[in-house]
Amino acid sequence: MIRKYTIKGLVQGIGYRPWVAKLADELNIEGYVRNTGGIVTVVAVGDESKLDELKNRLSQDVPTGGFVTSIDEEELDDVKLPEANQFKIVESDSDVKANLPLIPADICTCDKCKAELLDPNNRRYLHPFISCTICGPRYSIIERLPYDRDTITMGDFKMCPECEKEYTGKLDRRRHAQTIACKACGPKLSFEQVAGVEKAKDTFDKAVDVIAEGGILAVKDIGGYHLCCNPFDEKAVAALRLLKHREAKAFAVMFPDVDSIRDYCKVNDQEQKLLEGPARPIVLLKRIYDNKKKLADNVCLTSPSIGAMLPCNPVQILLAERLGPIIMTSGNASGDVLETDDDKMLNWLKERAASKELGDISIGILSHNRRILRPMDDSVMKVVCGRQQFIRRARGYVPNPISVDISGDLFAAGGDLKSSFCYVKNGLAYVSQYLGDMESVSCQHFYQNEKAAMERIFGFAPEVMAVDKHPGYFSRRVGEEAAANNNLQAAEIQHHKAHVAEVIAEHKLKGPVLGFAFDGTGFGDDGSIWGSETFLWDGVSQMNRIAHLKPMKLIGGDEGAKNCDTILKGMLHNYGMQLSAEESMEQQLIKAAIDNNINTVTSTSMGRLFDAVSALLDICHYNSYEGQAPIELENIATLTDEVYPLTIDEGGDTKKLFENIVYAISNGVDKSQLARGFIIAVSDYIVKIAQSNKDKLDDKKQIVLAGGTFLNRILLEDVIGKLEKAGFNVYTAEQLPPGDGGICLGQAYLLSR
């Protein structure tokens, strides 16, 4: 009997063909397995019972990192086999366009490869590019489908006889491992001392010395460069901040293992599962303040969390083995794209060293000669109320698709802050990696390059397109140009409606939903700036705005969104309030501008309210990075469990809120209690709106919390607890970030309705 199986799912780049061949050999089945574009085709010859067993095994099992979505079966009358009495892995053929390919994300070094890496008796001992069929780089090195040696950047390296033997060996763990290599035939490390003096002779020892002696090391990893230093050396950390122009954000720290993380952080079971998972993301963990082991104060600054990660590749494993905890941060200046080009990184480091701004700090660069085709930043996550939450979705998760109830072939351009876009086809949403903020020219190029790459690799040809309503967004312009080039229309989707729809799409919610979309800014349907919106989704096609904060006339432009003092004074002026009897010149100018509509916007932004309260409490007066003032306010609020009672009127009026805070400050109330009181007031405001509108929901009582404001742990924990206690079912984004990094999926969902 002859059968052909067409297997769809994530079945390339995970050692699937060798695994199928091993099954066939065990069952004494003849035939072959091949990659066919994004799918796998199996032709099997044998007894009916054996073929039934093969299909059963194919349906139930899969190598680590993959999954099967369907198996189509067809009986054949005749077949030409590549070799009699054998089951072979044969050369891939061209794609079948109807089949949507699934490509694995970059996968961390597996336990078996790690053991070999550290085994002096293994031929790959200390080989910094060790990998096998179930681990190593994937998406960052693929040029086109099918996933084969000659379609990835490992095709630059010719296998040595020993690797060739393993590659073709029936029982070898590296049978048809496309990234197979060893010290004799694989990529090579190289080191250059940019500033300071080399001391060691070995390439890797030189890199270790830079960190050990208080310097900064640039390390080329799977998805691009990291910048590393000793997290216990305050001078080294300060120099790294100067190098990156990153004065106020906490740094992530890589630890050798979870036990070492527990010396500094609290780790629950779900957090440990994320840390040790194949994606190896950065996970935000609660700091332990009363422990004996402490990082330098300028690593985490005021953050109550440590961004902890485990090594994800052989070079990181070797560094951690030698040095213990290491700061591991993106290899770029803040705001730029993660660097992958060796010459550009080297020249940037030389320029920064030549400026003398960093003093006498030692600087080195540990590079390698394997090409990286697309930058992949570390994914960043945390766990809140037992739910995972993305802050940044990138390496380890992209391009894994999200299953959605969306029909048709679509492209959604996303937004301009923490940007990402997505393609939807066959009910699967392919969301790009984190692309940065589109105010940066380098990020704009990154966006366009990744859009072109995804179309080339996956063969996307969308029939409809969605863009944000903001007329000035770069992402909108790209979407409109793509639509025009294909004689299509680009539909405008309101920003905050897309936030809510993202969560509806991810969880496949049915029926009416009450959705809260809280963030810093978004272009509203009425032309004003929205940001504290409550919507009622009817479960079919209508999403109506039913509540928001009282609109405020504020100073506009980028500076107006960053200067918290200007925001505060503008809000107070809207209520006829001022903080002192004598007006400063700045206050007079703000009043005049608002009264005469000079460079002003009308805003309902919750993010701007957080900015104003942060300034009023003398916590943060300027957003040097997006969301800084709300983050610093939350950091202060974590210092106490005491809540000073504050309220926001259900109608969104905040005058009494400001009056009560000013009164409390004048009476010496601790700012941490006021900060926590404000956050709880926002939570109570949500609960009041939910209670007032519960009769508009069905018996499922579905609530969605979306937008960047819900990255606030205190707010999210409090409001979920209160809403669930009141009988509501609460949904948040778990597969994409709650902020602008996820709105592309919401745009696609609303476009399809």
Secondary structure, DSSP 8 states (H G I E B T S, - for coil): -EEEEEEEEE-SSSSHHHHHHHHHHHTT-EEEEEEETTEEEEEEES-HHHHHHHHHHHHH---TT-EEEEEEEEEES----SSTT-EEE---B---TTS-------B---HHHHHHHT-TTSTTTT-TT--BTTBB--GGGB-SSS--GGGBGGGGS---HHHHHHHH-TT-TTTT-TT---TTTS--EEEEEEES----SSHHHHHHHHHHTT-EEEEE-SSSEEEEE-TT-HHHHHHHHHHHT--SS--EEE-SSHHHHTTTB---HHHHHHHHSTT--EEEEEB-SS-S----HHHHTT-SEEEEE---SHHHHHHHHHHSSEEEEESS-TTS-----HHHHHHHHHHHHHTTTTTT--EEEEEES---SS---B-EEEEETTEEEEEE--BTTTT--EE-S--S-EEE---SSS---EEEETTEEEE------TTSHHHHHHHHHHHHHHHHHH----SEEEEES-TT-HHHHHHHHHHHHTT--EEEE-HHHHHHHHHHHHHT--S-EEEEEE-S--B-TTSSB--EEEEEE-SSS-EEEEE----EEEE-HHHHHHBHHHHHHHHHHHTT--SSSS--HHHHHHHHHHHTTSSEEEE--HHHHHHHHHHHTTS-SB-SSTTHHHHHHHHHHTT-S--------TT---HHHHHHHHHHHHTT--HHHHHHHHHHHHHHHHHHHHHHTGGGS-TT-EEEEESGGGG-HHHHHHHHHHHHHTT-EEEE-SSS-SSGGGHHHHHHHHHT-
